[in-house]
Amino acid sequence: MTDSIEQGKAALFAGIDMDVRAEAKEIVAEARKQAREKEKYAEKKAESILNAARKQAQEQAEQIRAK
């Protein structure tokens, strides 16, 4: 009787362990996905800032040439 209870506990713990590992794997995958999305957003934002700075520099250069 005790052996079957112990086996049941072991099976329960093994199932819980598998569930936890699967959930952890999903969490890590989602975190990586979000990190990639944030990186893409940051790259686009940086490019936008650079483009704005180039445009402003060009406008300033044109104003200096016009004087």
Contacts in CASP RR format, 6 or more apart in sequence:
PFRMAT RR
TARGET T0000
AUTHOR 0000-0000-0000
METHOD contacts of the structure
MODEL  1
MTDSIEQGKAALFAGIDMDVRAEAKEIVAEARKQAREKEKYAEKKAESIL
NAARKQAQEQAEQIRAK
END
